[in-house]
Amino acid sequence: MKVLKEKELENISGGFLSAAKVLGVIGGVTFIIGVIDGFVRPLRCN
């Protein structure tokens, strides 16, 4: 097993999606669904 130095560790890039990217995509999809729902089924404010 090779021991990596700190500079080498900073240059490693992984293939897994980060949690922030996944949450951003889910939030964007939820927002778009909400906007479409507001146009298709407008509800009055109580």
Backbone hydrogen bonds in HBPLUS format (Angstrom, degrees):
<---DONOR---> <-ACCEPTOR-->    atom                        ^
c    i                          cat <-CA-CA->   ^        H-A-AA   ^      H-
h    n   atom  resd res      DA  || num        DHA   H-A  angle D-A-AA Bond
n    s   type  num  typ     dist DA aas  dist angle  dist       angle   num
A0009-LEU N   A0005-LYS O   3.02 MM   4  6.31 150.9  2.11 151.9 160.7     1
A0010-GLU N   A0006-GLU O   3.19 MM   4  6.45 144.5  2.32 144.8 153.0     2
A0011-ASN N   A0008-GLU O   3.19 MM   3  5.33 139.7  2.37  99.6 110.3     3
A0012-ILE N   A0009-LEU O   3.42 MM   3  5.53 163.4  2.45 103.3 108.1     4
A0022-VAL N   A0018-SER O   3.19 MM   4  6.52 164.3  2.22 153.0 157.0     5
A0023-LEU N   A0019-ALA O   2.91 MM   4  6.06 166.4  1.93 152.7 156.5     6
A0024-GLY N   A0020-ALA O   2.92 MM   4  5.99 146.9  2.03 139.0 148.5     7
A0025-VAL N   A0021-LYS O   2.99 MM   4  6.25 157.5  2.04 150.4 155.1     8
A0026-ILE N   A0022-VAL O   3.02 MM   4  6.25 165.6  2.04 152.0 156.1     9
A0027-GLY N   A0023-LEU O   2.86 MM   4  5.94 158.3  1.91 144.3 150.7    10
A0028-GLY N   A0024-GLY O   2.92 MM   4  6.07 154.0  1.99 143.9 151.0    11
A0029-VAL N   A0025-VAL O   2.97 MM   4  6.19 162.1  2.00 152.4 156.7    12
A0030-THR N   A0026-ILE O   2.98 MM   4  6.14 160.3  2.02 147.6 153.3    13
A0031-PHE N   A0027-GLY O   2.96 MM   4  6.13 154.2  2.02 144.9 151.8    14
A0032-ILE N   A0028-GLY O   2.99 MM   4  6.23 164.2  2.02 151.6 155.3    15
A0033-ILE N   A0029-VAL O   2.96 MM   4  6.16 160.7  2.00 151.2 156.6    16
A0034-GLY N   A0030-THR O   3.00 MM   4  6.18 152.2  2.08 143.5 151.1    17
A0035-VAL N   A0031-PHE O   2.96 MM   4  6.29 153.0  2.04 151.0 158.1    18
A0036-ILE N   A0032-ILE O   2.99 MM   4  6.22 167.9  2.01 153.8 156.8    19
A0037-ASP N   A0033-ILE O   2.90 MM   4  6.01 157.8  1.95 146.3 153.1    20
A0038-GLY N   A0034-GLY O   2.95 MM   4  6.10 145.5  2.07 140.4 149.3    21
A0039-PHE N   A0035-VAL O   3.15 MM   4  6.49 145.6  2.28 146.5 154.7    22
A0040-VAL N   A0036-ILE O   2.98 MM   4  6.16 162.5  2.01 154.0 159.1    23
A0041-ARG N   A0037-ASP O   2.84 MM   4  5.62 158.9  1.89 144.3 150.5    24
